[in-house]
């Protein structure tokens, strides 16, 4: 027997639905908020909320957008990855600031 998976509307966070398959998300119209939305896997959403409450020490969690946080959470839940496997790229340098710095060195 296939396990039912629960998916939660990311817009209203109220409506859930169950499906007999395991995917990261579904995109459908929510009957509660009536918008075409992403319904995220409930296990992934629970991991996302846990990381929001206790951000990992080695990542600049606040720098990530919600979609990036959900992808990371999906990697942990559905792919079995460890939080320590994830690293963030250094933010790109501001080109204007870099250009201004090079002008003053001349």
HUBEL-V124736 format. One record per residue. N is the residue number from 1. RES is the residue in one small letter. OMEGA is omega in degrees with one decimal (999 if undefined). Layout:
# HUBEL-V124736
n	res	omega
N	RES	OMEGA
N	RES	OMEGA
This chain:
# HUBEL-V124736
n	res	omega
1	x	-178.6
2	x	178.4
3	x	175.2
4	x	176.3
5	x	178.8
6	x	179.2
7	x	-175.2
8	x	177.0
9	x	-180.0
10	x	179.3
11	x	-176.5
12	x	-178.1
13	x	-178.7
14	x	-172.9
15	x	174.4
16	x	174.3
17	x	-178.7
18	x	178.3
19	x	-177.9
20	x	178.4
21	x	-175.5
22	x	174.6
23	x	-179.2
24	x	-178.6
25	x	173.1
26	x	174.2
27	x	-179.3
28	x	175.5
29	x	-179.4
30	x	178.9
31	x	180.0
32	x	-177.5
33	x	175.3
34	x	176.1
35	x	176.8
36	x	-170.8
37	x	172.7
38	x	171.7
39	x	-175.6
40	x	175.6
41	x	-175.4
42	x	178.4
43	x	177.5
44	x	179.3
45	x	177.7
46	x	177.8
47	x	177.2
48	x	179.9
49	x	178.6
50	x	178.9
51	x	175.7
52	x	-179.1
53	x	-178.9
54	x	-176.9
55	x	179.0
56	x	-177.1
57	x	-173.2
58	x	179.0
59	x	172.4
60	x	-172.0
61	x	-176.5
62	x	179.5
63	x	-178.5
64	x	173.0
65	x	-177.6
66	x	-179.2
67	x	178.8
68	x	178.7
69	x	178.6
70	x	177.0
71	x	178.0
72	x	178.8
73	x	177.0
74	x	178.4
75	x	179.5
76	x	-173.5
77	x	-170.6
78	x	-179.3
79	x	177.8
80	x	179.6
81	x	178.0
82	x	180.0
83	x	-179.4
84	x	179.0
85	x	-175.2
86	x	175.2
87	x	176.2
88	x	173.1
89	x	174.8
90	x	179.5
91	x	179.0
92	x	178.5
93	x	176.5
94	x	-175.5
95	x	179.5
96	x	179.4
97	x	178.6
98	x	178.2
99	x	-179.7
100	x	178.7
101	x	-178.6
102	x	178.2
103	x	-177.3
104	x	-179.2
105	x	-176.9
106	x	999
